[in-house]
Amino acid sequence: MATNKHATIRYNALDKCFGNYGKRFFIDDLIEACNEAIFEFTGINNGVKRRQIFNDITFMESEQGWSIPLEKIKDGRKVYYRYSDKSFSIGNKGINPSEAEQIRDTLSILGRFKGMPQFLWIEEIQIRLEETFKLKGNATPVVSFEQNPYLKGLNHFTDLFNAIQNQQALVIEYQGFKQKNTSSINFHPWYLKQYNNRWFLFGFNEGYDSWSNLAIDRIISTSVSEADYIQNKDIDFEEFFVDVVGVSIDPKKNTEKVLLRITSETWPYIKSKPLHGSQKVKKKTDDSVEIELDVQINYELVALLFSYQDAIEVLEPKALREKFKDISKSISEKYK
């Protein structure tokens, strides 16, 4: 199937037009119907062009499409379009060869998720699709996703995901990084986020009477709570992490301007993979590039900057620069 934007929406809109014997659909009518369908599904005023509709019709008539039985009937100087078979619809044709190839490629990509607890359903779905559409093959995987199958706590992922979906409060046995003993937490899960190959659960923590996050690899066990679920009404998680690197965030804390000097050898890498979305170039020389971040200073930011070792120098703020001095001094003492 053609992969140009909104193609499926257009094909279905055209299919309805061709099967509607109560109205004559000329090319301008087809364009209008496609634009209305795209707007209904996406809210976008796409402005489909005449050439695009002709290309869509050619594809739908082809064997790679659905081999539609289309009549082009003259009415004066104009032509209107309809199916010669009133009972025909692309919805009754099943998938075409192009769609089958796309499904085959998709199954190959989905296969990379096998073994991850949150995707245990994929293997079963893959078998059913292969049997239904006769898509078996020995395609060599071409996509690999970074994951840590040895990470503790992944066995809890499905239960946590389902609790979010079903709006179910949980009792979580948890052992914090600095805790010797476990603690029981009444938790209302809202959101799961991955950072640096670890998963974190965000939600309402009754012990804090506020939201908090829990590292999944520190969760010992979970059980269903009888408490009424407290919904998330205040946090937009799509925007929540904009001001931070990682998952440690303080909504009451302001961002700070962080000025960094990057060596010229390292700059191409950081240019292509910014440290943070706010990254801006302030100054360039032959030896270095100075950049500015507008970000909350947290543990993850410090760890990220330090991972570049001497390729990054913290210039401002002063407190962060002093922190790196102290870290550097401590390391130097260890290696005397």
Secondary structure, 3 states (H helix, E strand, C coil): CCCCCCHHHHHHHHHHHHCCCCCCEEHHHHHHHHHHHHHHHHCCCCCCCHHHHHHHHHHHHCCCCCCCCEEEEEECCEEEEEECCCCCCHHHCCCCHHHHHHHHHHHHHHHHHCCCHHHHHHHHHHHHHHHHHCCCCCCCCCCCCCCCCCCCCHHHHHHHHHHHHHCCCEEEEECCCCCCCCEEEEEEEEEEEEECCEEEEEEEECCCCEEEEEEHHHEEEEEECCCCCCCCCCCCHHHHCCCCCCCCCCCCCCCEEEEEEEECCCHHHHHHCCCCCCCEEEEECCCEEEEEEEECCCHHHHHHHHCCHHHEEEEECHHHHHHHHHHHHHHHHHCC
